[in-house]
């Protein structure tokens, strides 16, 4: 099956690899990026005594495979080996990002590498193809967006416009400006999805951090997941999201990355 080309590099842009330490590597200008089709998860259940079947899938997207390929040009074997070695040292890495036209996708690991070395006659380039697995199939903005609001009354409703086009999960920090042993935060737009934190030690000046990506809840550096109930919030991209907070005075800060398919 031919994979459709979704990006061919322009003269002033290169595909970039960014590892977990923040080290960056620009691929040669001849490289292009393709994506295999991504399907929605499907689960069909046979039902007795009726024709057909029942669709019990959740409608979520599955993983994505990214393919990067191109030519490495060189006038000598030494030059070719140097260029290949500079690229290949990154191919053993896991959990890195690929940047393409100001958006990034999170790569879990390299699945496959093919390398056709230059022929002894006829041409002085080799061809490289790299297949990468993105268990999170979406593209994200390069930098995080941060929004904050100070709450002085309860319950309190506020509205934020979320960029991107699909759902994204934030990290939420609640700085308690008063003792706050019991508080709730809901995203009314997202079918009133909400969470609640009940902790007698949430006193003034403490900060509760709810990481909706990794599913953690901390007061300072102390794990208080046992004090958490409800669902981790998500933000619906490409629209305005209405929130409702119930609790003591606090400053709420949300940090997230805009997301696209």
BALOBA-1460 file (C-alpha; in Angstrom, 3 decimals):
// residues 261
<rec num="1" residu="x" x="0.000" y="0.000" z="0.000"/>
<rec num="2" residu="x" x="1.355" y="3.433" z="-0.934"/>
<rec num="3" residu="x" x="1.557" y="5.831" z="1.993"/>
<rec num="4" residu="x" x="0.357" y="9.325" z="1.043"/>
<rec num="5" residu="x" x="2.950" y="12.090" z="1.291"/>
<rec num="6" residu="x" x="1.769" y="14.716" z="3.786"/>
<rec num="7" residu="x" x="4.947" y="16.801" z="3.884"/>
<rec num="8" residu="x" x="7.829" y="17.439" z="1.506"/>
<rec num="9" residu="x" x="10.414" y="19.779" z="2.969"/>
<rec num="10" residu="x" x="10.702" y="23.303" z="1.667"/>
<rec num="11" residu="x" x="14.063" y="24.980" z="1.215"/>
<rec num="12" residu="x" x="13.816" y="26.903" z="4.498"/>
<rec num="13" residu="x" x="12.496" y="24.025" z="6.617"/>
<rec num="14" residu="x" x="13.796" y="20.682" z="7.792"/>
<rec num="15" residu="x" x="12.271" y="17.821" z="9.714"/>
<rec num="16" residu="x" x="13.670" y="17.892" z="13.233"/>
<rec num="17" residu="x" x="14.165" y="15.216" z="15.893"/>
<rec num="18" residu="x" x="14.138" y="16.330" z="19.549"/>
<rec num="19" residu="x" x="15.154" y="13.775" z="22.170"/>
<rec num="20" residu="x" x="14.195" y="13.556" z="25.848"/>
<rec num="21" residu="x" x="17.172" y="15.720" z="26.842"/>
<rec num="22" residu="x" x="16.179" y="18.478" z="24.436"/>
<rec num="23" residu="x" x="18.971" y="17.707" z="21.961"/>
<rec num="24" residu="x" x="17.963" y="18.532" z="18.387"/>
<rec num="25" residu="x" x="18.928" y="16.917" z="15.097"/>
<rec num="26" residu="x" x="17.895" y="18.294" z="11.700"/>
<rec num="27" residu="x" x="17.420" y="15.701" z="8.980"/>
<rec num="28" residu="x" x="18.873" y="16.395" z="5.517"/>
<rec num="29" residu="x" x="16.869" y="18.603" z="3.170"/>
<rec num="30" residu="x" x="16.108" y="15.667" z="0.903"/>
<rec num="31" residu="x" x="14.027" y="13.884" z="3.566"/>
<rec num="32" residu="x" x="10.228" y="13.817" z="3.505"/>
<rec num="33" residu="x" x="7.615" y="12.740" z="6.024"/>
<rec num="34" residu="x" x="4.645" y="10.436" z="5.417"/>
<rec num="35" residu="x" x="1.943" y="9.029" z="7.634"/>
<rec num="36" residu="x" x="0.097" y="5.759" z="7.396"/>
<rec num="37" residu="x" x="-3.697" y="6.074" z="7.686"/>
<rec num="38" residu="x" x="-4.928" y="5.965" z="11.276"/>
<rec num="39" residu="x" x="-8.148" y="4.135" z="12.009"/>
<rec num="40" residu="x" x="-10.658" y="4.509" z="14.780"/>
<rec num="41" residu="x" x="-10.729" y="1.586" z="17.170"/>
<rec num="42" residu="x" x="-13.340" y="-0.971" z="16.226"/>
<rec num="43" residu="x" x="-15.027" y="-3.626" z="18.321"/>
<rec num="44" residu="x" x="-17.977" y="-5.581" z="16.965"/>
<rec num="45" residu="x" x="-20.002" y="-7.862" z="19.229"/>
<rec num="46" residu="x" x="-22.169" y="-10.672" z="17.876"/>
<rec num="47" residu="x" x="-25.652" y="-10.612" z="19.392"/>
<rec num="48" residu="x" x="-27.764" y="-13.750" z="19.667"/>
<rec num="49" residu="x" x="-31.184" y="-14.056" z="17.963"/>
<rec num="50" residu="x" x="-30.809" y="-10.940" z="15.810"/>
<rec num="51" residu="x" x="-29.276" y="-10.264" z="12.417"/>
<rec num="52" residu="x" x="-26.048" y="-8.298" z="12.240"/>
<rec num="53" residu="x" x="-23.905" y="-7.236" z="15.189"/>
<rec num="54" residu="x" x="-23.508" y="-4.488" z="17.776"/>
<rec num="55" residu="x" x="-20.811" y="-1.822" z="17.555"/>
<rec num="56" residu="x" x="-19.268" y="-1.455" z="21.030"/>
<rec num="57" residu="x" x="-16.186" y="0.539" z="20.003"/>
<rec num="58" residu="x" x="-15.327" y="3.798" z="21.785"/>
<rec num="59" residu="x" x="-14.704" y="5.889" z="18.663"/>
<rec num="60" residu="x" x="-11.130" y="6.747" z="19.674"/>
<rec num="61" residu="x" x="-8.206" y="6.793" z="17.240"/>
<rec num="62" residu="x" x="-5.555" y="4.088" z="17.317"/>
<rec num="63" residu="x" x="-1.776" y="4.559" z="17.065"/>
<rec num="64" residu="x" x="-0.056" y="6.196" z="14.102"/>
<rec num="65" residu="x" x="3.000" y="5.090" z="12.121"/>
<rec num="66" residu="x" x="5.207" y="7.871" z="10.768"/>
<rec num="67" residu="x" x="7.658" y="7.208" z="7.959"/>
<rec num="68" residu="x" x="10.585" y="9.482" z="7.170"/>
<rec num="69" residu="x" x="12.685" y="8.778" z="4.101"/>
<rec num="70" residu="x" x="15.216" y="10.476" z="1.893"/>
<rec num="71" residu="x" x="18.632" y="10.463" z="0.278"/>
<rec num="72" residu="x" x="22.035" y="11.079" z="1.819"/>
<rec num="73" residu="x" x="24.396" y="12.627" z="-0.729"/>
<rec num="74" residu="x" x="28.172" y="12.558" z="-0.457"/>
<rec num="75" residu="x" x="31.220" y="12.911" z="-2.675"/>
<rec num="76" residu="x" x="33.353" y="10.398" z="-0.747"/>
<rec num="77" residu="x" x="32.890" y="7.361" z="1.463"/>
<rec num="78" residu="x" x="34.241" y="9.298" z="4.441"/>
<rec num="79" residu="x" x="31.706" y="12.084" z="3.941"/>
<rec num="80" residu="x" x="28.888" y="9.581" z="3.510"/>
<rec num="81" residu="x" x="29.798" y="7.631" z="6.636"/>
<rec num="82" residu="x" x="30.008" y="10.841" z="8.645"/>
<rec num="83" residu="x" x="26.520" y="11.928" z="7.559"/>
<rec num="84" residu="x" x="25.011" y="8.482" z="8.151"/>
<rec num="85" residu="x" x="26.636" y="8.171" z="11.585"/>
<rec num="86" residu="x" x="25.263" y="11.585" z="12.617"/>
<rec num="87" residu="x" x="21.741" y="10.368" z="11.799"/>
<rec num="88" residu="x" x="22.023" y="6.774" z="12.991"/>
<rec num="89" residu="x" x="23.058" y="7.655" z="16.547"/>
<rec num="90" residu="x" x="19.514" y="8.979" z="17.076"/>
<rec num="91" residu="x" x="17.833" y="5.835" z="15.792"/>
<rec num="92" residu="x" x="18.424" y="3.909" z="19.026"/>
<rec num="93" residu="x" x="16.518" y="6.485" z="21.063"/>
<rec num="94" residu="x" x="12.993" y="6.146" z="22.432"/>
<rec num="95" residu="x" x="10.411" y="8.677" z="23.598"/>
<rec num="96" residu="x" x="11.389" y="11.604" z="21.392"/>
<rec num="97" residu="x" x="9.545" y="14.142" z="19.241"/>
<rec num="98" residu="x" x="9.486" y="14.812" z="15.523"/>
<rec num="99" residu="x" x="8.855" y="18.409" z="14.477"/>
<rec num="100" residu="x" x="7.258" y="19.260" z="11.166"/>
<rec num="101" residu="x" x="5.974" y="22.703" z="10.149"/>
<rec num="102" residu="x" x="5.761" y="24.066" z="13.695"/>
<rec num="103" residu="x" x="3.944" y="21.004" z="15.056"/>
<rec num="104" residu="x" x="5.320" y="18.024" z="16.909"/>
<rec num="105" residu="x" x="4.362" y="14.378" z="17.266"/>
<rec num="106" residu="x" x="5.501" y="12.218" z="20.176"/>
<rec num="107" residu="x" x="7.326" y="9.095" z="19.025"/>
<rec num="108" residu="x" x="7.503" y="6.073" z="21.325"/>
<rec num="109" residu="x" x="10.153" y="4.160" z="19.374"/>
<rec num="110" residu="x" x="11.673" y="3.319" z="16.012"/>
<rec num="111" residu="x" x="9.974" y="0.318" z="14.446"/>
<rec num="112" residu="x" x="12.151" y="-0.279" z="11.410"/>
<rec num="113" residu="x" x="15.092" y="1.200" z="9.522"/>
<rec num="114" residu="x" x="16.140" y="0.379" z="5.975"/>
<rec num="115" residu="x" x="19.363" y="1.666" z="4.424"/>
<rec num="116" residu="x" x="20.409" y="1.279" z="0.807"/>
<rec num="117" residu="x" x="24.063" y="2.221" z="0.558"/>
<rec num="118" residu="x" x="25.455" y="4.063" z="-2.488"/>
<rec num="119" residu="x" x="26.252" y="1.930" z="-5.491"/>
<rec num="120" residu="x" x="29.901" y="1.601" z="-6.493"/>
<rec num="121" residu="x" x="28.979" y="3.050" z="-9.842"/>
<rec num="122" residu="x" x="26.345" y="5.396" z="-11.168"/>
<rec num="123" residu="x" x="25.419" y="7.598" z="-8.212"/>
<rec num="124" residu="x" x="26.798" y="8.945" z="-4.965"/>
<rec num="125" residu="x" x="23.861" y="8.786" z="-2.599"/>
<rec num="126" residu="x" x="22.205" y="6.285" z="-0.282"/>
<rec num="127" residu="x" x="18.525" y="5.957" z="0.592"/>
<rec num="128" residu="x" x="17.224" y="5.736" z="4.161"/>
<rec num="129" residu="x" x="13.700" y="4.915" z="5.368"/>
<rec num="130" residu="x" x="12.722" y="5.125" z="9.053"/>
<rec num="131" residu="x" x="9.382" y="3.891" z="10.409"/>
<rec num="132" residu="x" x="8.358" y="5.258" z="13.804"/>
<rec num="133" residu="x" x="5.538" y="4.382" z="16.182"/>
<rec num="134" residu="x" x="3.468" y="7.162" z="17.749"/>
<rec num="135" residu="x" x="1.146" y="5.571" z="20.336"/>
<rec num="136" residu="x" x="-0.373" y="9.039" z="20.726"/>
<rec num="137" residu="x" x="-1.441" y="9.705" z="17.120"/>
<rec num="138" residu="x" x="-1.915" y="13.478" z="17.357"/>
<rec num="139" residu="x" x="0.255" y="16.473" z="16.463"/>
<rec num="140" residu="x" x="0.855" y="19.139" z="19.125"/>
<rec num="141" residu="x" x="2.017" y="22.728" z="19.282"/>
<rec num="142" residu="x" x="5.713" y="23.313" z="19.945"/>
<rec num="143" residu="x" x="5.151" y="25.244" z="23.152"/>
<rec num="144" residu="x" x="2.637" y="24.900" z="25.955"/>
<rec num="145" residu="x" x="-0.261" y="27.328" z="26.324"/>
<rec num="146" residu="x" x="-0.875" y="28.633" z="29.828"/>
<rec num="147" residu="x" x="-4.052" y="30.222" z="31.184"/>
<rec num="148" residu="x" x="-4.789" y="31.348" z="34.730"/>
<rec num="149" residu="x" x="-7.566" y="32.897" z="36.751"/>
<rec num="150" residu="x" x="-7.914" y="34.052" z="40.369"/>
<rec num="151" residu="x" x="-11.088" y="32.884" z="42.127"/>
<rec num="152" residu="x" x="-12.561" y="35.084" z="44.883"/>
<rec num="153" residu="x" x="-16.066" y="33.650" z="45.143"/>
<rec num="154" residu="x" x="-17.698" y="30.227" z="44.913"/>
<rec num="155" residu="x" x="-19.219" y="28.674" z="42.927"/>
<rec num="156" residu="x" x="-17.534" y="30.487" z="40.057"/>
<rec num="157" residu="x" x="-17.920" y="29.989" z="36.305"/>
<rec num="158" residu="x" x="-15.319" y="31.035" z="33.742"/>
<rec num="159" residu="x" x="-14.750" y="30.453" z="30.059"/>
<rec num="160" residu="x" x="-11.581" y="29.825" z="28.060"/>
<rec num="161" residu="x" x="-11.171" y="29.358" z="24.317"/>
<rec num="162" residu="x" x="-9.022" y="26.329" z="23.581"/>
<rec num="163" residu="x" x="-6.991" y="26.263" z="20.363"/>
<rec num="164" residu="x" x="-6.222" y="23.275" z="18.191"/>
<rec num="165" residu="x" x="-8.935" y="21.033" z="16.787"/>
<rec num="166" residu="x" x="-9.168" y="18.007" z="19.073"/>
<rec num="167" residu="x" x="-9.247" y="17.197" z="22.781"/>
<rec num="168" residu="x" x="-6.123" y="17.697" z="24.870"/>
<rec num="169" residu="x" x="-5.304" y="17.012" z="28.512"/>
<rec num="170" residu="x" x="-3.950" y="19.786" z="30.768"/>
<rec num="171" residu="x" x="-1.853" y="20.046" z="33.890"/>
<rec num="172" residu="x" x="-3.852" y="22.043" z="36.434"/>
<rec num="173" residu="x" x="-2.288" y="23.845" z="39.415"/>
<rec num="174" residu="x" x="-4.569" y="25.133" z="42.185"/>
<rec num="175" residu="x" x="-2.782" y="27.611" z="44.475"/>
<rec num="176" residu="x" x="-4.884" y="27.825" z="47.636"/>
<rec num="177" residu="x" x="-5.302" y="31.395" z="48.860"/>
<rec num="178" residu="x" x="-7.241" y="30.074" z="51.878"/>
<rec num="179" residu="x" x="-7.746" y="26.713" z="53.568"/>
<rec num="180" residu="x" x="-9.358" y="24.555" z="50.889"/>
<rec num="181" residu="x" x="-10.183" y="21.074" z="52.247"/>
<rec num="182" residu="x" x="-12.849" y="20.281" z="49.640"/>
<rec num="183" residu="x" x="-13.000" y="21.657" z="46.100"/>
<rec num="184" residu="x" x="-14.367" y="20.665" z="42.696"/>
<rec num="185" residu="x" x="-13.592" y="21.696" z="39.135"/>
<rec num="186" residu="x" x="-15.755" y="20.748" z="36.168"/>
<rec num="187" residu="x" x="-15.641" y="21.274" z="32.433"/>
<rec num="188" residu="x" x="-19.308" y="21.943" z="31.786"/>
<rec num="189" residu="x" x="-18.761" y="21.866" z="28.015"/>
<rec num="190" residu="x" x="-17.419" y="18.311" z="28.209"/>
<rec num="191" residu="x" x="-20.638" y="16.710" z="29.499"/>
<rec num="192" residu="x" x="-20.022" y="18.166" z="32.990"/>
<rec num="193" residu="x" x="-16.850" y="16.109" z="33.418"/>
<rec num="194" residu="x" x="-15.433" y="16.962" z="36.863"/>
<rec num="195" residu="x" x="-13.030" y="16.036" z="39.640"/>
<rec num="196" residu="x" x="-13.061" y="16.605" z="43.384"/>
<rec num="197" residu="x" x="-10.199" y="16.822" z="45.904"/>
<rec num="198" residu="x" x="-10.931" y="16.343" z="49.615"/>
<rec num="199" residu="x" x="-7.848" y="16.864" z="51.768"/>
<rec num="200" residu="x" x="-7.751" y="18.517" z="55.196"/>
<rec num="201" residu="x" x="-4.101" y="19.468" z="54.630"/>
<rec num="202" residu="x" x="-4.942" y="21.707" z="51.657"/>
<rec num="203" residu="x" x="-4.301" y="24.813" z="53.727"/>
<rec num="204" residu="x" x="-3.578" y="28.355" z="52.538"/>
<rec num="205" residu="x" x="-0.449" y="28.760" z="50.346"/>
<rec num="206" residu="x" x="-0.320" y="25.072" z="49.380"/>
<rec num="207" residu="x" x="-0.546" y="24.067" z="45.724"/>
<rec num="208" residu="x" x="-2.416" y="21.054" z="44.393"/>
<rec num="209" residu="x" x="-1.260" y="19.874" z="40.961"/>
<rec num="210" residu="x" x="-3.571" y="17.654" z="38.933"/>
<rec num="211" residu="x" x="-1.728" y="16.140" z="35.968"/>
<rec num="212" residu="x" x="-4.509" y="15.028" z="33.644"/>
<rec num="213" residu="x" x="-2.028" y="13.556" z="31.155"/>
<rec num="214" residu="x" x="-0.238" y="11.157" z="33.491"/>
<rec num="215" residu="x" x="-3.064" y="10.730" z="36.036"/>
<rec num="216" residu="x" x="-1.309" y="12.073" z="39.127"/>
<rec num="217" residu="x" x="-2.425" y="14.382" z="41.944"/>
<rec num="218" residu="x" x="0.026" y="16.050" z="44.331"/>
<rec num="219" residu="x" x="-0.015" y="18.613" z="47.124"/>
<rec num="220" residu="x" x="3.416" y="20.092" z="46.715"/>
<rec num="221" residu="x" x="5.490" y="16.936" z="46.246"/>
<rec num="222" residu="x" x="3.143" y="14.696" z="48.291"/>
<rec num="223" residu="x" x="1.036" y="12.153" z="46.415"/>
<rec num="224" residu="x" x="-2.640" y="12.665" z="47.304"/>
<rec num="225" residu="x" x="-4.291" y="10.557" z="44.612"/>
<rec num="226" residu="x" x="-6.303" y="8.857" z="47.384"/>
<rec num="227" residu="x" x="-7.976" y="12.228" z="48.048"/>
<rec num="228" residu="x" x="-9.056" y="12.547" z="44.410"/>
<rec num="229" residu="x" x="-12.357" y="11.425" z="42.921"/>
<rec num="230" residu="x" x="-14.086" y="11.892" z="39.593"/>
<rec num="231" residu="x" x="-12.386" y="12.114" z="36.175"/>
<rec num="232" residu="x" x="-9.293" y="13.903" z="34.956"/>
<rec num="233" residu="x" x="-10.368" y="16.888" z="32.891"/>
<rec num="234" residu="x" x="-9.819" y="17.263" z="29.176"/>
<rec num="235" residu="x" x="-10.092" y="20.389" z="27.053"/>
<rec num="236" residu="x" x="-12.126" y="20.355" z="23.847"/>
<rec num="237" residu="x" x="-10.044" y="21.965" z="21.117"/>
<rec num="238" residu="x" x="-11.310" y="24.490" z="18.602"/>
<rec num="239" residu="x" x="-14.057" y="25.893" z="20.808"/>
<rec num="240" residu="x" x="-14.849" y="27.746" z="24.003"/>
<rec num="241" residu="x" x="-14.881" y="25.628" z="27.172"/>
<rec num="242" residu="x" x="-17.016" y="26.597" z="30.173"/>
<rec num="243" residu="x" x="-15.669" y="25.682" z="33.619"/>
<rec num="244" residu="x" x="-17.199" y="25.750" z="37.091"/>
<rec num="245" residu="x" x="-15.152" y="25.854" z="40.293"/>
<rec num="246" residu="x" x="-16.524" y="25.211" z="43.782"/>
<rec num="247" residu="x" x="-14.228" y="25.733" z="46.741"/>
<rec num="248" residu="x" x="-12.210" y="28.308" z="48.663"/>
<rec num="249" residu="x" x="-10.377" y="31.260" z="47.124"/>
<rec num="250" residu="x" x="-7.617" y="30.069" z="44.817"/>
<rec num="251" residu="x" x="-5.622" y="30.764" z="41.677"/>
<rec num="252" residu="x" x="-6.090" y="28.172" z="38.926"/>
<rec num="253" residu="x" x="-3.424" y="27.728" z="36.260"/>
<rec num="254" residu="x" x="-3.884" y="25.365" z="33.302"/>
<rec num="255" residu="x" x="-1.049" y="24.384" z="30.997"/>
<rec num="256" residu="x" x="-1.661" y="22.346" z="27.853"/>
<rec num="257" residu="x" x="-0.578" y="21.778" z="24.263"/>
<rec num="258" residu="x" x="-2.930" y="22.521" z="21.394"/>
<rec num="259" residu="x" x="-3.582" y="19.366" z="19.377"/>
<rec num="260" residu="x" x="-4.506" y="18.378" z="15.811"/>
<rec num="261" residu="x" x="-5.062" y="15.109" z="13.946"/>
